[in-house]
Amino acid sequence: RVHLAESGGGSVQAGGSLRLSCEASGHLYSSYCMGWFRQAPGKRREGVASIDGDGTTSYANSVKGRFTISRDNPKNTLYLQMNSLKPEDTAMYYCAAGPCSGLDAWGQGTLVTVSS
C-alpha cells in the first residue's frame, strides 16, 4: 500500500512562490500516474496538475504557465512548483498516486494561503 505525505504549504503574498512536495512510501510503481488536487473552502475538489510514468504532464487552465509538476522516481517524490500565486489559489492541496485509470492513494493535504 502506498502512503503519501505532503509538505511545503504555507502563507504567502500574491505574486509569491511555494514548492510543494509529496513523499511516497510503500510500493510505488514508476509507471504510476501522480497528481496534485486542491479544494478551497466551500468548493469542490479540482485537479491541478498530473504527470504519468513517461513524464507527460497536464495542467488545469487556471494554473498553466504558473505551476510546474515534476517527479523524482528514485526519491519517490512528487513536486509542485507554484509561481505567481494568486488569492484564488488558496486551498488545501492534496497529492495522489496510482494507476492512471484511477488514482487510489491520497495524502492528508497541505494548506496554501495566498493573501492579496
N, CA, C and O atoms as a GROMACS GRO file, in nm:
protein
  464
    1ARG      N    1   0.084  -0.118   0.000
    1ARG     CA    2   0.000   0.000   0.000
    1ARG      C    3   0.089   0.124   0.000
    1ARG      O    4   0.190   0.129   0.070
    2VAL      N    5   0.050   0.224  -0.079
    2VAL     CA    6   0.127   0.348  -0.091
    2VAL      C    7   0.076   0.449   0.012
    2VAL      O    8  -0.044   0.470   0.025
    3HIS      N    9   0.169   0.509   0.083
    3HIS     CA   10   0.137   0.617   0.176
    3HIS      C   11   0.199   0.745   0.124
    3HIS      O   12   0.317   0.747   0.086
    4LEU      N   13   0.121   0.853   0.121
    4LEU     CA   14   0.168   0.981   0.067
    4LEU      C   15   0.166   1.088   0.175
    4LEU      O   16   0.072   1.095   0.254
    5ALA      N   17   0.270   1.170   0.178
    5ALA     CA   18   0.279   1.277   0.278
    5ALA      C   19   0.322   1.406   0.210
    5ALA      O   20   0.432   1.416   0.157
    6GLU      N   21   0.231   1.506   0.213
    6GLU     CA   22   0.261   1.635   0.151
    6GLU      C   23   0.330   1.727   0.252
    6GLU      O   24   0.315   1.714   0.373
    7SER      N   25   0.407   1.820   0.196
    7SER     CA   26   0.469   1.925   0.277
    7SER      C   27   0.495   2.046   0.188
    7SER      O   28   0.485   2.038   0.065
    8GLY      N   29   0.528   2.157   0.251
    8GLY     CA   30   0.564   2.276   0.175
    8GLY      C   31   0.458   2.384   0.169
    8GLY      O   32   0.483   2.493   0.116
    9GLY      N   33   0.340   2.356   0.222
    9GLY     CA   34   0.237   2.458   0.222
    9GLY      C   35   0.271   2.571   0.318
    9GLY      O   36   0.364   2.560   0.398
   10GLY      N   37   0.196   2.679   0.309
   10GLY     CA   38   0.220   2.792   0.396
   10GLY      C   39   0.144   2.914   0.350
   10GLY      O   40   0.057   2.906   0.263
   11SER      N   41   0.179   3.027   0.408
   11SER     CA   42   0.115   3.154   0.373
   11SER      C   43   0.212   3.238   0.293
   11SER      O   44   0.330   3.248   0.326
   12VAL      N   45   0.160   3.298   0.188
   12VAL     CA   46   0.245   3.379   0.101
   12VAL      C   47   0.160   3.492   0.043
   12VAL      O   48   0.038   3.480   0.031
   13GLN      N   49   0.224   3.601   0.009
   13GLN     CA   50   0.152   3.710  -0.055
   13GLN      C   51   0.136   3.684  -0.204
   13GLN      O   52   0.212   3.609  -0.264
   14ALA      N   53   0.036   3.747  -0.260
   14ALA     CA   54   0.012   3.732  -0.403
   14ALA      C   55   0.139   3.767  -0.480
   14ALA      O   56   0.209   3.864  -0.449
   15GLY      N   57   0.167   3.686  -0.582
   15GLY     CA   58   0.288   3.704  -0.661
   15GLY      C   59   0.404   3.619  -0.612
   15GLY      O   60   0.506   3.607  -0.680
   16GLY      N   61   0.388   3.562  -0.495
   16GLY     CA   62   0.495   3.481  -0.438
   16GLY      C   63   0.496   3.339  -0.492
   16GLY      O   64   0.418   3.303  -0.580
   17SER      N   65   0.586   3.259  -0.435
   17SER     CA   66   0.605   3.122  -0.481
   17SER      C   67   0.610   3.026  -0.363
   17SER      O   68   0.649   3.062  -0.252
   18LEU      N   69   0.569   2.904  -0.390
   18LEU     CA   70   0.582   2.794  -0.296
   18LEU      C   71   0.615   2.668  -0.374
   18LEU      O   72   0.581   2.656  -0.491
   19ARG      N   73   0.682   2.576  -0.307
   19ARG     CA   74   0.709   2.445  -0.367
   19ARG      C   75   0.654   2.337  -0.275
   19ARG      O   76   0.698   2.321  -0.161
   20LEU      N   77   0.558   2.265  -0.327
   20LEU     CA   78   0.501   2.154  -0.252
   20LEU      C   79   0.576   2.025  -0.285
   20LEU      O   80   0.621   2.004  -0.397
   21SER      N   81   0.587   1.941  -0.184
   21SER     CA   82   0.648   1.809  -0.203
   21SER      C   83   0.552   1.703  -0.155
   21SER      O   84   0.471   1.726  -0.065
   22CYS      N   85   0.562   1.587  -0.215
   22CYS     CA   86   0.479   1.472  -0.175
   22CYS      C   87   0.569   1.349  -0.177
   22CYS      O   88   0.610   1.301  -0.283
   23GLU      N   89   0.598   1.300  -0.058
   23GLU     CA   90   0.686   1.185  -0.046
   23GLU      C   91   0.603   1.059  -0.034
   23GLU      O   92   0.513   1.049   0.049
   24ALA      N   93   0.635   0.962  -0.118
   24ALA     CA   94   0.562   0.837  -0.119
   24ALA      C   95   0.642   0.726  -0.053
   24ALA      O   96   0.763   0.715  -0.074
   25SER      N   97   0.576   0.647   0.025
   25SER     CA   98   0.638   0.528   0.082
   25SER      C   99   0.551   0.408   0.047
   25SER      O  100   0.432   0.422   0.018
   26GLY      N  101   0.612   0.292   0.050
   26GLY     CA  102   0.540   0.175   0.005
   26GLY      C  103   0.576   0.144  -0.139
   26GLY      O  104   0.674   0.197  -0.191
   27HIS      N  105   0.498   0.059  -0.201
   27HIS     CA  106   0.531   0.015  -0.336
   27HIS      C  107   0.470   0.107  -0.439
   27HIS      O  108   0.352   0.094  -0.475
   28LEU      N  109   0.551   0.201  -0.488
   28LEU     CA  110   0.504   0.296  -0.589
   28LEU      C  111   0.571   0.263  -0.721
   28LEU      O  112   0.692   0.280  -0.736
   29TYR      N  113   0.494   0.217  -0.816
   29TYR     CA  114   0.548   0.184  -0.947
   29TYR      C  115   0.586   0.313  -1.020
   29TYR      O  116   0.514   0.413  -1.015
   30SER      N  117   0.699   0.310  -1.088
   30SER     CA  118   0.741   0.428  -1.165
   30SER      C  119   0.643   0.457  -1.279
   30SER      O  120   0.640   0.568  -1.331
   31SER      N  121   0.565   0.357  -1.316
   31SER     CA  122   0.468   0.378  -1.424
   31SER      C  123   0.340   0.443  -1.374
   31SER      O  124   0.255   0.484  -1.454
   32TYR      N  125   0.325   0.454  -1.244
   32TYR     CA  126   0.204   0.513  -1.188
   32TYR      C  127   0.189   0.659  -1.228
   32TYR      O  128   0.288   0.730  -1.246
   33CYS      N  129   0.068   0.703  -1.240
   33CYS     CA  130   0.038   0.845  -1.253
   33CYS      C  131   0.037   0.908  -1.114
   33CYS      O  132   0.004   0.843  -1.015
   34MET      N  133   0.073   1.033  -1.109
   34MET     CA  134   0.067   1.109  -0.985
   34MET      C  135   0.008   1.246  -1.017
   34MET      O  136   0.021   1.296  -1.129
   35GLY      N  137  -0.055   1.304  -0.918
   35GLY     CA  138  -0.118   1.432  -0.945
   35GLY      C  139  -0.137   1.515  -0.820
   35GLY      O  140  -0.127   1.467  -0.708
   36TRP      N  141  -0.165   1.641  -0.844
   36TRP     CA  142  -0.199   1.737  -0.738
   36TRP      C  143  -0.344   1.781  -0.758
   36TRP      O  144  -0.388   1.809  -0.870
   37PHE      N  145  -0.415   1.787  -0.648
   37PHE     CA  146  -0.553   1.834  -0.647
   37PHE      C  147  -0.564   1.940  -0.538
   37PHE      O  148  -0.479   1.950  -0.451
   38ARG      N  149  -0.670   2.018  -0.545
   38ARG     CA  150  -0.689   2.118  -0.440
   38ARG      C  151  -0.838   2.136  -0.413
   38ARG      O  152  -0.923   2.112  -0.499
   39GLN      N  153  -0.866   2.179  -0.292
   39GLN     CA  154  -1.004   2.206  -0.254
   39GLN      C  155  -1.007   2.331  -0.168
   39GLN      O  156  -0.951   2.336  -0.059
   40ALA      N  157  -1.075   2.431  -0.221
   40ALA     CA  158  -1.093   2.556  -0.149
   40ALA      C  159  -1.218   2.546  -0.062
   40ALA      O  160  -1.307   2.467  -0.093
   41PRO      N  161  -1.227   2.626   0.045
   41PRO     CA  162  -1.345   2.622   0.132
   41PRO      C  163  -1.473   2.644   0.053
   41PRO      O  164  -1.485   2.742  -0.022
   42GLY      N  165  -1.569   2.554   0.070
   42GLY     CA  166  -1.697   2.568   0.004
   42GLY      C  167  -1.698   2.530  -0.142
   42GLY      O  168  -1.800   2.546  -0.210
   43LYS      N  169  -1.586   2.478  -0.191
   43LYS     CA  170  -1.580   2.441  -0.332
   43LYS      C  171  -1.546   2.293  -0.347
   43LYS      O  172  -1.501   2.228  -0.253
   44ARG      N  173  -1.570   2.242  -0.465
   44ARG     CA  174  -1.541   2.102  -0.493
   44ARG      C  175  -1.392   2.086  -0.518
   44ARG      O  176  -1.323   2.180  -0.559
   45ARG      N  177  -1.342   1.966  -0.494
   45ARG     CA  178  -1.204   1.936  -0.524
   45ARG      C  179  -1.180   1.941  -0.675
   45ARG      O  180  -1.264   1.894  -0.754
   46GLU      N  181  -1.068   1.996  -0.714
   46GLU     CA  182  -1.036   2.006  -0.857
   46GLU      C  183  -0.894   1.959  -0.883
   46GLU      O  184  -0.806   1.970  -0.798
   47GLY      N  185  -0.874   1.907  -1.001
   47GLY     CA  186  -0.741   1.866  -1.041
   47GLY      C  187  -0.657   1.987  -1.077
   47GLY      O  188  -0.706   2.080  -1.142
   48VAL      N  189  -0.532   1.986  -1.036
   48VAL     CA  190  -0.441   2.097  -1.064
   48VAL      C  191  -0.340   2.057  -1.171
   48VAL      O  192  -0.323   2.128  -1.270
   49ALA      N  193  -0.274   1.945  -1.152
   49ALA     CA  194  -0.172   1.900  -1.246
   49ALA      C  195  -0.151   1.751  -1.228
   49ALA      O  196  -0.176   1.696  -1.121
   50SER      N  197  -0.104   1.687  -1.334
   50SER     CA  198  -0.076   1.544  -1.327
   50SER      C  199   0.046   1.512  -1.410
   50SER      O  200   0.085   1.588  -1.499
   51ILE      N  201   0.106   1.397  -1.380
   51ILE     CA  202   0.223   1.352  -1.453
   51ILE      C  203   0.218   1.200  -1.460
   51ILE      O  204   0.192   1.134  -1.359
   52ASP      N  205   0.244   1.144  -1.578
   52ASP     CA  206   0.238   0.999  -1.590
   52ASP      C  207   0.379   0.941  -1.579
   52ASP      O  208   0.476   1.014  -1.555
   53GLY      N  209   0.388   0.811  -1.596
   53GLY     CA  210   0.516   0.743  -1.579
   53GLY      C  211   0.621   0.783  -1.682
   53GLY      O  212   0.741   0.768  -1.657
   54ASP      N  213   0.576   0.833  -1.796
   54ASP     CA  214   0.670   0.878  -1.900
   54ASP      C  215   0.711   1.023  -1.884
   54ASP      O  216   0.794   1.074  -1.959
   55GLY      N  217   0.651   1.090  -1.784
   55GLY     CA  218   0.682   1.230  -1.762
   55GLY      C  219   0.591   1.327  -1.834
   55GLY      O  220   0.613   1.448  -1.832
   56THR      N  221   0.489   1.275  -1.899
   56THR     CA  222   0.394   1.363  -1.967
   56THR      C  223   0.308   1.433  -1.863
   56THR      O  224   0.253   1.371  -1.772
   57THR      N  225   0.296   1.564  -1.879
   57THR     CA  226   0.224   1.645  -1.780
   57THR      C  227   0.098   1.706  -1.839
   57THR      O  228   0.085   1.723  -1.960
   58SER      N  229   0.007   1.739  -1.749
   58SER     CA  230  -0.112   1.815  -1.789
   58SER      C  231  -0.148   1.908  -1.674
   58SER      O  232  -0.119   1.880  -1.558
   59TYR      N  233  -0.212   2.019  -1.710
   59TYR     CA  234  -0.242   2.123  -1.611
   59TYR      C  235  -0.384   2.176  -1.629
   59TYR      O  236  -0.438   2.177  -1.739
   60ALA      N  237  -0.441   2.218  -1.518
   60ALA     CA  238  -0.566   2.292  -1.527
   60ALA      C  239  -0.537   2.426  -1.593
   60ALA      O  240  -0.429   2.482  -1.576
   61ASN      N  241  -0.634   2.476  -1.667
   61ASN     CA  242  -0.614   2.603  -1.737
   61ASN      C  243  -0.579   2.716  -1.640
   61ASN      O  244  -0.504   2.807  -1.675
   62SER      N  245  -0.633   2.709  -1.521
   62SER     CA  246  -0.613   2.817  -1.424
   62SER      C  247  -0.470   2.827  -1.373
   62SER      O  248  -0.432   2.930  -1.316
   63VAL      N  249  -0.390   2.722  -1.391
   63VAL     CA  250  -0.254   2.724  -1.338
   63VAL      C  251  -0.147   2.713  -1.448
   63VAL      O  252  -0.028   2.720  -1.419
   64LYS      N  253  -0.189   2.695  -1.571
   64LYS     CA  254  -0.093   2.682  -1.681
   64LYS      C  255  -0.002   2.804  -1.687
   64LYS      O  256  -0.047   2.918  -1.679
   65GLY      N  257   0.127   2.777  -1.702
   65GLY     CA  258   0.223   2.885  -1.711
   65GLY      C  259   0.272   2.935  -1.576
   65GLY      O  260   0.369   3.010  -1.568
   66ARG      N  261   0.204   2.892  -1.469
   66ARG     CA  262   0.245   2.937  -1.334
   66ARG      C  263   0.294   2.820  -1.248
   66ARG      O  264   0.385   2.836  -1.167
   67PHE      N  265   0.234   2.704  -1.265
   67PHE     CA  266   0.269   2.587  -1.185
   67PHE      C  267   0.344   2.486  -1.270
   67PHE      O  268   0.320   2.474  -1.391
   68THR      N  269   0.435   2.412  -1.207
   68THR     CA  270   0.510   2.307  -1.275
   68THR      C  271   0.512   2.183  -1.187
   68THR      O  272   0.554   2.187  -1.072
   69ILE      N  273   0.466   2.072  -1.243
   69ILE     CA  274   0.468   1.944  -1.172
   69ILE      C  275   0.588   1.864  -1.218
   69ILE      O  276   0.624   1.866  -1.336
   70SER      N  277   0.651   1.795  -1.125
   70SER     CA  278   0.764   1.710  -1.159
   70SER      C  279   0.771   1.596  -1.059
   70SER      O  280   0.709   1.601  -0.953
   71ARG      N  281   0.846   1.494  -1.094
   71ARG     CA  282   0.860   1.379  -1.005
   71ARG      C  283   1.003   1.330  -1.007
   71ARG      O  284   1.070   1.337  -1.110
   72ASP      N  285   1.049   1.280  -0.895
   72ASP     CA  286   1.181   1.220  -0.883
   72ASP      C  287   1.157   1.075  -0.844
   72ASP      O  288   1.136   1.045  -0.726
   73ASN      N  289   1.160   0.987  -0.940
   73ASN     CA  290   1.125   0.847  -0.913
   73ASN      C  291   1.219   0.779  -0.813
   73ASN      O  292   1.171   0.710  -0.724
   74PRO      N  293   1.352   0.797  -0.825
   74PRO     CA  294   1.439   0.733  -0.725
   74PRO      C  295   1.410   0.777  -0.582
   74PRO      O  296   1.429   0.701  -0.488
   75LYS      N  297   1.363   0.900  -0.567
   75LYS     CA  298   1.330   0.951  -0.435
   75LYS      C  299   1.183   0.931  -0.400
   75LYS      O  300   1.140   0.964  -0.289
   76ASN      N  301   1.106   0.876  -0.494
   76ASN     CA  302   0.962   0.857  -0.471
   76ASN      C  303   0.894   0.986  -0.427
   76ASN      O  304   0.813   0.986  -0.334
   77THR      N  305   0.928   1.094  -0.492
   77THR     CA  306   0.877   1.224  -0.452
   77THR      C  307   0.817   1.299  -0.570
   77THR      O  308   0.873   1.300  -0.680
   78LEU      N  309   0.704   1.360  -0.545
   78LEU     CA  310   0.634   1.443  -0.641
   78LEU      C  311   0.644   1.588  -0.595
   78LEU      O  312   0.638   1.616  -0.475
   79TYR      N  313   0.659   1.678  -0.690
   79TYR     CA  314   0.671   1.821  -0.657
   79TYR      C  315   0.568   1.903  -0.733
   79TYR      O  316   0.517   1.862  -0.837
   80LEU      N  317   0.538   2.019  -0.678
   80LEU     CA  318   0.458   2.119  -0.748
   80LEU      C  319   0.520   2.255  -0.719
   80LEU      O  320   0.508   2.307  -0.608
   81GLN      N  321   0.584   2.311  -0.819
   81GLN     CA  322   0.639   2.446  -0.807
   81GLN      C  323   0.529   2.544  -0.845
   81GLN      O  324   0.475   2.538  -0.956
   82MET      N  325   0.496   2.632  -0.754
   82MET     CA  326   0.388   2.727  -0.777
   82MET      C  327   0.445   2.868  -0.776
   82MET      O  328   0.497   2.914  -0.674
   83ASN      N  329   0.436   2.936  -0.887
   83ASN     CA  330   0.484   3.073  -0.901
   83ASN      C  331   0.367   3.166  -0.930
   83ASN      O  332   0.258   3.122  -0.966
   84SER      N  333   0.391   3.295  -0.912
   84SER     CA  334   0.289   3.397  -0.939
   84SER      C  335   0.157   3.360  -0.873
   84SER      O  336   0.052   3.364  -0.937
   85LEU      N  337   0.163   3.326  -0.748
   85LEU     CA  338   0.043   3.280  -0.677
   85LEU      C  339  -0.060   3.391  -0.666
   85LEU      O  340  -0.027   3.509  -0.653
   86LYS      N  341  -0.186   3.349  -0.672
   86LYS     CA  342  -0.298   3.440  -0.663
   86LYS      C  343  -0.385   3.402  -0.543
   86LYS      O  344  -0.382   3.288  -0.498
   87PRO      N  345  -0.462   3.496  -0.492
   87PRO     CA  346  -0.551   3.463  -0.379
   87PRO      C  347  -0.643   3.345  -0.410
   87PRO      O  348  -0.676   3.267  -0.320
   88GLU      N  349  -0.684   3.332  -0.535
   88GLU     CA  350  -0.773   3.222  -0.573
   88GLU      C  351  -0.703   3.086  -0.573
   88GLU      O  352  -0.768   2.984  -0.593
   89ASP      N  353  -0.572   3.084  -0.553
   89ASP     CA  354  -0.500   2.958  -0.538
   89ASP      C  355  -0.508   2.904  -0.395
   89ASP      O  356  -0.465   2.793  -0.367
   90THR      N  357  -0.565   2.984  -0.305
   90THR     CA  358  -0.578   2.941  -0.166
   90THR      C  359  -0.665   2.816  -0.157
   90THR      O  360  -0.779   2.814  -0.203
   91ALA      N  361  -0.610   2.712  -0.096
   91ALA     CA  362  -0.680   2.584  -0.088
   91ALA      C  363  -0.596   2.484  -0.010
   91ALA      O  364  -0.479   2.509   0.020
   92MET      N  365  -0.658   2.372   0.022
   92MET     CA  366  -0.585   2.256   0.071
   92MET      C  367  -0.540   2.179  -0.052
   92MET      O  368  -0.620   2.147  -0.139
   93TYR      N  369  -0.412   2.150  -0.058
   93TYR     CA  370  -0.356   2.080  -0.173
   93TYR      C  371  -0.326   1.935  -0.133
   93TYR      O  372  -0.265   1.907  -0.030
   94TYR      N  373  -0.369   1.844  -0.220
   94TYR     CA  374  -0.351   1.701  -0.196
   94TYR      C  375  -0.273   1.639  -0.311
   94TYR      O  376  -0.290   1.678  -0.426
   95CYS      N  377  -0.189   1.543  -0.279
   95CYS     CA  378  -0.128   1.465  -0.386
   95CYS      C  379  -0.195   1.328  -0.390
   95CYS      O  380  -0.250   1.281  -0.291
   96ALA      N  381  -0.188   1.267  -0.506
   96ALA     CA  382  -0.248   1.137  -0.527
   96ALA      C  383  -0.161   1.057  -0.622
   96ALA      O  384  -0.087   1.113  -0.703
   97ALA      N  385  -0.171   0.926  -0.612
   97ALA     CA  386  -0.091   0.838  -0.697
   97ALA      C  387  -0.167   0.708  -0.722
   97ALA      O  388  -0.256   0.671  -0.646
   98GLY      N  389  -0.130   0.642  -0.829
   98GLY     CA  390  -0.192   0.514  -0.858
   98GLY      C  391  -0.195   0.486  -1.006
   98GLY      O  392  -0.134   0.558  -1.085
   99PRO      N  393  -0.265   0.380  -1.044
   99PRO     CA  394  -0.282   0.352  -1.186
   99PRO      C  395  -0.346   0.471  -1.255
   99PRO      O  396  -0.431   0.538  -1.198
  100CYS      N  397  -0.305   0.497  -1.377
  100CYS     CA  398  -0.357   0.614  -1.447
  100CYS      C  399  -0.509   0.603  -1.469
  100CYS      O  400  -0.575   0.704  -1.491
  101SER      N  401  -0.562   0.482  -1.463
  101SER     CA  402  -0.706   0.465  -1.478
  101SER      C  403  -0.783   0.509  -1.355
  101SER      O  404  -0.905   0.527  -1.360
  102GLY      N  405  -0.714   0.527  -1.245
  102GLY     CA  406  -0.782   0.568  -1.123
  102GLY      C  407  -0.684   0.580  -1.006
  102GLY      O  408  -0.641   0.479  -0.951
  103LEU      N  409  -0.650   0.703  -0.969
  103LEU     CA  410  -0.560   0.724  -0.857
  103LEU      C  411  -0.627   0.675  -0.729
  103LEU      O  412  -0.741   0.710  -0.701
  104ASP      N  413  -0.554   0.595  -0.652
  104ASP     CA  414  -0.618   0.531  -0.537
  104ASP      C  415  -0.546   0.553  -0.406
  104ASP      O  416  -0.584   0.496  -0.304
  105ALA      N  417  -0.441   0.634  -0.407
  105ALA     CA  418  -0.371   0.667  -0.283
  105ALA      C  419  -0.369   0.818  -0.270
  105ALA      O  420  -0.336   0.889  -0.365
  106TRP      N  421  -0.404   0.867  -0.152
  106TRP     CA  422  -0.416   1.010  -0.129
  106TRP      C  423  -0.343   1.050  -0.002
  106TRP      O  424  -0.338   0.975   0.096
  107GLY      N  425  -0.286   1.171  -0.007
  107GLY     CA  426  -0.223   1.225   0.112
  107GLY      C  427  -0.325   1.300   0.197
  107GLY      O  428  -0.442   1.310   0.162
  108GLN      N  429  -0.277   1.352   0.310
  108GLN     CA  430  -0.364   1.423   0.404
  108GLN      C  431  -0.381   1.570   0.368
  108GLN      O  432  -0.472   1.637   0.418
  109GLY      N  433  -0.295   1.621   0.283
  109GLY     CA  434  -0.310   1.759   0.237
  109GLY      C  435  -0.215   1.855   0.306
  109GLY      O  436  -0.168   1.831   0.417
  110THR      N  437  -0.187   1.965   0.237
  110THR     CA  438  -0.108   2.074   0.292
  110THR      C  439  -0.176   2.205   0.252
  110THR      O  440  -0.217   2.221   0.137
  111LEU      N  441  -0.188   2.297   0.345
  111LEU     CA  442  -0.266   2.418   0.323
  111LEU      C  443  -0.181   2.529   0.261
  111LEU      O  444  -0.071   2.559   0.308
  112VAL      N  445  -0.233   2.587   0.157
  112VAL     CA  446  -0.172   2.702   0.091
  112VAL      C  447  -0.266   2.821   0.105
  112VAL      O  448  -0.383   2.814   0.068
  113THR      N  449  -0.214   2.930   0.158
  113THR     CA  450  -0.292   3.052   0.175
  113THR      C  451  -0.221   3.166   0.106
  113THR      O  452  -0.105   3.195   0.136
  114VAL      N  453  -0.289   3.231   0.014
  114VAL     CA  454  -0.231   3.342  -0.061
  114VAL      C  455  -0.311   3.468  -0.028
  114VAL      O  456  -0.431   3.475  -0.052
  115SER      N  457  -0.242   3.566   0.026
  115SER     CA  458  -0.308   3.691   0.064
  115SER      C  459  -0.284   3.799  -0.042
  115SER      O  460  -0.182   3.800  -0.110
  116SER      N  461  -0.381   3.887  -0.053
  116SER     CA  462  -0.370   3.993  -0.156
  116SER      C  463  -0.298   4.115  -0.102
  116SER      O  464  -0.280   4.212  -0.175
   0.00000   0.00000   0.00000
